Amino acid sequence: MRGPGRDCGGCRYWSEMVAMVEGSETKALCLAPSGVANGTYTVAGDHCGAFAKNTLGAVDDPPDYGEAVRAAYAAQAEEKHPNGAPKWAPDGTLLDDKGNRSIFDDVDE
């Protein structure tokens, strides 16, 4: 259940394993280590400063309970352009070889 922008529904820390429905809203556990909502249930449209784009799945994505996904995000963080510039910002935004947000990144802000 991914949201359209920089909201909980599109964040890698919005749990795909620990969720509940209250009324008509789906709430999932926030797993952001530095987020203000860490350890609480949030709805997909909520926002916080700990957002990191869900490009490879949630950090607790089944069936491996996050181990492979966390390793994939760590590998992604190490990816570089041929000139040595990082390919990814810490929030998961794709960067061009000059460090600018890539025109190919699909984040709606």
Rosetta constraint file for C-alpha pairs under 8 A:
AtomPair CA 1 CA 9 HARMONIC 6.07 0.50
AtomPair CA 1 CA 10 HARMONIC 7.86 0.50
AtomPair CA 1 CA 44 HARMONIC 7.60 0.50
AtomPair CA 2 CA 9 HARMONIC 4.33 0.50
AtomPair CA 2 CA 10 HARMONIC 4.65 0.50
AtomPair CA 2 CA 11 HARMONIC 7.88 0.50
AtomPair CA 2 CA 44 HARMONIC 7.23 0.50
AtomPair CA 3 CA 7 HARMONIC 6.17 0.50
AtomPair CA 3 CA 8 HARMONIC 6.92 0.50
AtomPair CA 3 CA 9 HARMONIC 4.13 0.50
AtomPair CA 3 CA 10 HARMONIC 4.73 0.50
AtomPair CA 3 CA 44 HARMONIC 5.98 0.50
AtomPair CA 3 CA 45 HARMONIC 6.65 0.50
AtomPair CA 4 CA 9 HARMONIC 7.64 0.50
AtomPair CA 4 CA 10 HARMONIC 6.76 0.50
AtomPair CA 4 CA 107 HARMONIC 7.97 0.50
AtomPair CA 4 CA 108 HARMONIC 6.69 0.50
AtomPair CA 5 CA 10 HARMONIC 6.47 0.50
AtomPair CA 5 CA 107 HARMONIC 5.98 0.50
AtomPair CA 5 CA 108 HARMONIC 4.74 0.50
AtomPair CA 5 CA 109 HARMONIC 5.81 0.50
AtomPair CA 6 CA 10 HARMONIC 6.32 0.50
AtomPair CA 6 CA 11 HARMONIC 7.10 0.50
AtomPair CA 6 CA 47 HARMONIC 6.88 0.50
AtomPair CA 6 CA 51 HARMONIC 6.56 0.50
AtomPair CA 6 CA 53 HARMONIC 7.38 0.50
AtomPair CA 6 CA 107 HARMONIC 7.17 0.50
AtomPair CA 6 CA 108 HARMONIC 7.01 0.50
AtomPair CA 6 CA 109 HARMONIC 6.37 0.50
AtomPair CA 7 CA 11 HARMONIC 6.41 0.50
AtomPair CA 7 CA 44 HARMONIC 6.46 0.50
AtomPair CA 7 CA 45 HARMONIC 5.47 0.50
AtomPair CA 7 CA 46 HARMONIC 5.53 0.50
AtomPair CA 7 CA 47 HARMONIC 4.68 0.50
AtomPair CA 7 CA 48 HARMONIC 7.40 0.50
AtomPair CA 7 CA 51 HARMONIC 7.07 0.50
AtomPair CA 8 CA 13 HARMONIC 7.75 0.50
AtomPair CA 8 CA 14 HARMONIC 5.84 0.50
AtomPair CA 8 CA 42 HARMONIC 7.19 0.50
AtomPair CA 8 CA 43 HARMONIC 6.81 0.50
AtomPair CA 8 CA 44 HARMONIC 4.79 0.50
AtomPair CA 8 CA 45 HARMONIC 5.98 0.50
AtomPair CA 8 CA 46 HARMONIC 5.43 0.50
AtomPair CA 8 CA 47 HARMONIC 5.82 0.50
AtomPair CA 8 CA 48 HARMONIC 7.79 0.50
AtomPair CA 8 CA 51 HARMONIC 7.23 0.50
AtomPair CA 9 CA 14 HARMONIC 6.53 0.50
AtomPair CA 9 CA 43 HARMONIC 7.31 0.50
AtomPair CA 9 CA 44 HARMONIC 3.93 0.50
AtomPair CA 9 CA 45 HARMONIC 6.37 0.50
AtomPair CA 9 CA 46 HARMONIC 7.86 0.50
AtomPair CA 10 CA 14 HARMONIC 7.66 0.50
AtomPair CA 10 CA 44 HARMONIC 7.56 0.50
AtomPair CA 10 CA 53 HARMONIC 6.16 0.50
AtomPair CA 10 CA 54 HARMONIC 5.64 0.50
AtomPair CA 11 CA 51 HARMONIC 5.65 0.50
AtomPair CA 11 CA 52 HARMONIC 5.31 0.50
AtomPair CA 11 CA 53 HARMONIC 4.96 0.50
AtomPair CA 11 CA 54 HARMONIC 4.91 0.50
AtomPair CA 11 CA 58 HARMONIC 7.35 0.50
AtomPair CA 12 CA 51 HARMONIC 7.68 0.50
AtomPair CA 12 CA 52 HARMONIC 5.83 0.50
AtomPair CA 12 CA 53 HARMONIC 5.77 0.50
AtomPair CA 12 CA 54 HARMONIC 4.14 0.50
AtomPair CA 12 CA 55 HARMONIC 7.49 0.50
AtomPair CA 12 CA 56 HARMONIC 7.87 0.50
AtomPair CA 12 CA 57 HARMONIC 6.15 0.50
AtomPair CA 12 CA 58 HARMONIC 4.23 0.50
AtomPair CA 12 CA 59 HARMONIC 5.83 0.50
AtomPair CA 13 CA 30 HARMONIC 5.77 0.50
AtomPair CA 13 CA 31 HARMONIC 4.79 0.50
AtomPair CA 13 CA 32 HARMONIC 5.06 0.50
AtomPair CA 13 CA 51 HARMONIC 7.64 0.50
AtomPair CA 13 CA 52 HARMONIC 7.30 0.50
AtomPair CA 13 CA 54 HARMONIC 7.90 0.50
AtomPair CA 13 CA 58 HARMONIC 5.87 0.50
AtomPair CA 13 CA 59 HARMONIC 5.97 0.50
AtomPair CA 13 CA 60 HARMONIC 7.96 0.50
AtomPair CA 14 CA 28 HARMONIC 6.09 0.50
AtomPair CA 14 CA 29 HARMONIC 6.09 0.50
AtomPair CA 14 CA 30 HARMONIC 4.99 0.50
AtomPair CA 14 CA 31 HARMONIC 6.29 0.50
AtomPair CA 14 CA 32 HARMONIC 7.74 0.50
AtomPair CA 14 CA 58 HARMONIC 6.53 0.50
AtomPair CA 15 CA 19 HARMONIC 6.89 0.50
AtomPair CA 15 CA 28 HARMONIC 5.49 0.50
AtomPair CA 15 CA 29 HARMONIC 5.26 0.50
AtomPair CA 15 CA 30 HARMONIC 6.15 0.50
AtomPair CA 15 CA 31 HARMONIC 6.62 0.50
AtomPair CA 15 CA 58 HARMONIC 6.27 0.50
AtomPair CA 15 CA 59 HARMONIC 7.30 0.50
AtomPair CA 15 CA 60 HARMONIC 6.16 0.50
AtomPair CA 15 CA 61 HARMONIC 7.58 0.50
AtomPair CA 16 CA 28 HARMONIC 7.20 0.50
AtomPair CA 16 CA 58 HARMONIC 6.25 0.50
AtomPair CA 16 CA 60 HARMONIC 6.32 0.50
AtomPair CA 16 CA 61 HARMONIC 5.78 0.50
AtomPair CA 16 CA 62 HARMONIC 7.61 0.50
AtomPair CA 17 CA 60 HARMONIC 6.40 0.50
AtomPair CA 17 CA 61 HARMONIC 6.81 0.50
AtomPair CA 17 CA 62 HARMONIC 7.14 0.50
AtomPair CA 18 CA 28 HARMONIC 5.83 0.50
AtomPair CA 18 CA 29 HARMONIC 5.77 0.50
AtomPair CA 19 CA 26 HARMONIC 6.97 0.50
AtomPair CA 19 CA 27 HARMONIC 5.51 0.50
AtomPair CA 19 CA 28 HARMONIC 4.02 0.50
AtomPair CA 19 CA 29 HARMONIC 6.16 0.50
AtomPair CA 19 CA 41 HARMONIC 7.68 0.50
AtomPair CA 20 CA 26 HARMONIC 5.80 0.50
AtomPair CA 20 CA 27 HARMONIC 5.36 0.50
AtomPair CA 20 CA 28 HARMONIC 6.38 0.50
AtomPair CA 21 CA 25 HARMONIC 5.57 0.50
AtomPair CA 21 CA 26 HARMONIC 4.43 0.50
AtomPair CA 21 CA 27 HARMONIC 6.00 0.50
AtomPair CA 22 CA 26 HARMONIC 6.47 0.50
AtomPair CA 22 CA 27 HARMONIC 7.35 0.50
AtomPair CA 25 CA 43 HARMONIC 6.86 0.50
AtomPair CA 26 CA 43 HARMONIC 6.08 0.50
AtomPair CA 26 CA 44 HARMONIC 7.41 0.50
AtomPair CA 27 CA 41 HARMONIC 5.47 0.50
AtomPair CA 27 CA 42 HARMONIC 5.10 0.50
AtomPair CA 27 CA 43 HARMONIC 4.59 0.50
AtomPair CA 27 CA 44 HARMONIC 7.08 0.50
AtomPair CA 28 CA 41 HARMONIC 5.03 0.50
AtomPair CA 28 CA 42 HARMONIC 5.61 0.50
AtomPair CA 28 CA 43 HARMONIC 6.60 0.50
AtomPair CA 28 CA 44 HARMONIC 7.96 0.50
AtomPair CA 29 CA 38 HARMONIC 7.69 0.50
AtomPair CA 29 CA 39 HARMONIC 6.14 0.50
AtomPair CA 29 CA 40 HARMONIC 5.53 0.50
AtomPair CA 29 CA 41 HARMONIC 4.39 0.50
AtomPair CA 29 CA 42 HARMONIC 6.43 0.50
AtomPair CA 30 CA 35 HARMONIC 7.96 0.50
AtomPair CA 30 CA 37 HARMONIC 6.06 0.50
AtomPair CA 30 CA 38 HARMONIC 4.97 0.50
AtomPair CA 30 CA 39 HARMONIC 5.51 0.50
AtomPair CA 30 CA 40 HARMONIC 5.74 0.50
AtomPair CA 30 CA 41 HARMONIC 6.09 0.50
AtomPair CA 30 CA 42 HARMONIC 6.66 0.50
AtomPair CA 31 CA 35 HARMONIC 7.94 0.50
AtomPair CA 31 CA 38 HARMONIC 5.43 0.50
AtomPair CA 31 CA 39 HARMONIC 6.26 0.50
AtomPair CA 32 CA 37 HARMONIC 7.60 0.50
AtomPair CA 32 CA 38 HARMONIC 5.49 0.50
AtomPair CA 32 CA 50 HARMONIC 6.32 0.50
AtomPair CA 32 CA 51 HARMONIC 7.80 0.50
AtomPair CA 33 CA 38 HARMONIC 6.49 0.50
AtomPair CA 34 CA 38 HARMONIC 7.10 0.50
AtomPair CA 34 CA 50 HARMONIC 6.23 0.50
AtomPair CA 35 CA 48 HARMONIC 6.79 0.50
AtomPair CA 35 CA 49 HARMONIC 6.71 0.50
AtomPair CA 35 CA 50 HARMONIC 4.87 0.50
AtomPair CA 35 CA 51 HARMONIC 8.00 0.50
AtomPair CA 36 CA 48 HARMONIC 7.04 0.50
AtomPair CA 36 CA 50 HARMONIC 7.81 0.50
AtomPair CA 37 CA 41 HARMONIC 7.58 0.50
AtomPair CA 37 CA 42 HARMONIC 7.45 0.50
AtomPair CA 37 CA 48 HARMONIC 7.64 0.50
AtomPair CA 42 CA 46 HARMONIC 6.40 0.50
AtomPair CA 47 CA 51 HARMONIC 7.47 0.50
AtomPair CA 51 CA 91 HARMONIC 6.46 0.50
AtomPair CA 52 CA 90 HARMONIC 7.30 0.50
AtomPair CA 52 CA 91 HARMONIC 4.09 0.50
AtomPair CA 52 CA 92 HARMONIC 5.49 0.50
AtomPair CA 53 CA 91 HARMONIC 5.92 0.50
AtomPair CA 53 CA 92 HARMONIC 4.81 0.50
AtomPair CA 53 CA 93 HARMONIC 6.72 0.50
AtomPair CA 54 CA 58 HARMONIC 6.18 0.50
AtomPair CA 54 CA 92 HARMONIC 7.38 0.50
AtomPair CA 55 CA 92 HARMONIC 7.07 0.50
AtomPair CA 56 CA 69 HARMONIC 6.67 0.50
AtomPair CA 56 CA 72 HARMONIC 7.24 0.50
AtomPair CA 56 CA 73 HARMONIC 7.09 0.50
AtomPair CA 57 CA 61 HARMONIC 5.94 0.50
AtomPair CA 57 CA 69 HARMONIC 6.69 0.50
AtomPair CA 58 CA 66 HARMONIC 7.38 0.50
AtomPair CA 58 CA 69 HARMONIC 7.23 0.50
AtomPair CA 59 CA 65 HARMONIC 7.60 0.50
AtomPair CA 59 CA 66 HARMONIC 4.77 0.50
AtomPair CA 59 CA 67 HARMONIC 7.82 0.50
AtomPair CA 59 CA 69 HARMONIC 5.77 0.50
AtomPair CA 59 CA 70 HARMONIC 5.80 0.50
AtomPair CA 60 CA 64 HARMONIC 7.71 0.50
AtomPair CA 60 CA 65 HARMONIC 4.73 0.50
AtomPair CA 60 CA 66 HARMONIC 4.02 0.50
AtomPair CA 60 CA 67 HARMONIC 7.78 0.50
AtomPair CA 60 CA 69 HARMONIC 7.50 0.50
AtomPair CA 61 CA 65 HARMONIC 5.57 0.50
AtomPair CA 61 CA 66 HARMONIC 5.37 0.50
AtomPair CA 61 CA 69 HARMONIC 6.95 0.50
AtomPair CA 62 CA 66 HARMONIC 6.97 0.50
AtomPair CA 64 CA 68 HARMONIC 6.40 0.50
AtomPair CA 64 CA 69 HARMONIC 7.91 0.50
AtomPair CA 66 CA 70 HARMONIC 5.71 0.50
AtomPair CA 67 CA 71 HARMONIC 6.31 0.50
AtomPair CA 68 CA 72 HARMONIC 6.08 0.50
AtomPair CA 69 CA 73 HARMONIC 6.25 0.50
AtomPair CA 70 CA 74 HARMONIC 6.24 0.50
AtomPair CA 71 CA 75 HARMONIC 6.18 0.50
AtomPair CA 72 CA 76 HARMONIC 6.08 0.50
AtomPair CA 73 CA 77 HARMONIC 6.21 0.50
AtomPair CA 74 CA 78 HARMONIC 6.68 0.50
AtomPair CA 75 CA 79 HARMONIC 6.66 0.50
AtomPair CA 76 CA 88 HARMONIC 7.05 0.50
AtomPair CA 77 CA 86 HARMONIC 7.60 0.50
AtomPair CA 77 CA 87 HARMONIC 7.61 0.50
AtomPair CA 77 CA 88 HARMONIC 6.01 0.50
AtomPair CA 77 CA 89 HARMONIC 7.57 0.50
AtomPair CA 77 CA 90 HARMONIC 7.13 0.50
AtomPair CA 78 CA 86 HARMONIC 7.19 0.50
AtomPair CA 79 CA 86 HARMONIC 6.14 0.50
AtomPair CA 79 CA 87 HARMONIC 5.65 0.50
AtomPair CA 79 CA 88 HARMONIC 7.22 0.50
AtomPair CA 80 CA 84 HARMONIC 5.33 0.50
AtomPair CA 80 CA 85 HARMONIC 5.44 0.50
AtomPair CA 80 CA 86 HARMONIC 4.42 0.50
AtomPair CA 80 CA 87 HARMONIC 5.07 0.50
AtomPair CA 81 CA 85 HARMONIC 5.32 0.50
AtomPair CA 81 CA 86 HARMONIC 6.17 0.50
AtomPair CA 81 CA 87 HARMONIC 5.91 0.50
AtomPair CA 81 CA 96 HARMONIC 7.95 0.50
AtomPair CA 81 CA 97 HARMONIC 5.82 0.50
AtomPair CA 82 CA 97 HARMONIC 7.96 0.50
AtomPair CA 83 CA 97 HARMONIC 6.97 0.50
AtomPair CA 85 CA 97 HARMONIC 5.73 0.50
AtomPair CA 85 CA 98 HARMONIC 6.92 0.50
AtomPair CA 85 CA 99 HARMONIC 6.70 0.50
AtomPair CA 86 CA 95 HARMONIC 7.17 0.50
AtomPair CA 86 CA 97 HARMONIC 7.42 0.50
AtomPair CA 86 CA 99 HARMONIC 7.09 0.50
AtomPair CA 87 CA 94 HARMONIC 5.96 0.50
AtomPair CA 87 CA 95 HARMONIC 5.06 0.50
AtomPair CA 87 CA 96 HARMONIC 6.55 0.50
AtomPair CA 87 CA 97 HARMONIC 7.11 0.50
AtomPair CA 87 CA 99 HARMONIC 7.73 0.50
AtomPair CA 88 CA 92 HARMONIC 5.73 0.50
AtomPair CA 88 CA 93 HARMONIC 5.58 0.50
AtomPair CA 88 CA 94 HARMONIC 4.73 0.50
AtomPair CA 88 CA 95 HARMONIC 5.37 0.50
AtomPair CA 89 CA 93 HARMONIC 5.15 0.50
AtomPair CA 89 CA 94 HARMONIC 6.49 0.50
AtomPair CA 89 CA 95 HARMONIC 6.59 0.50
AtomPair CA 93 CA 101 HARMONIC 6.72 0.50
AtomPair CA 93 CA 102 HARMONIC 7.99 0.50
AtomPair CA 93 CA 105 HARMONIC 6.63 0.50
AtomPair CA 93 CA 107 HARMONIC 7.43 0.50
AtomPair CA 94 CA 101 HARMONIC 5.99 0.50
AtomPair CA 94 CA 102 HARMONIC 5.62 0.50
AtomPair CA 94 CA 104 HARMONIC 7.54 0.50
AtomPair CA 94 CA 105 HARMONIC 5.51 0.50
AtomPair CA 95 CA 99 HARMONIC 5.34 0.50
AtomPair CA 95 CA 100 HARMONIC 5.26 0.50
AtomPair CA 95 CA 101 HARMONIC 4.47 0.50
AtomPair CA 95 CA 102 HARMONIC 4.75 0.50
AtomPair CA 95 CA 105 HARMONIC 7.87 0.50
AtomPair CA 96 CA 100 HARMONIC 5.42 0.50
AtomPair CA 96 CA 101 HARMONIC 6.14 0.50
AtomPair CA 96 CA 102 HARMONIC 4.89 0.50
AtomPair CA 101 CA 105 HARMONIC 7.01 0.50
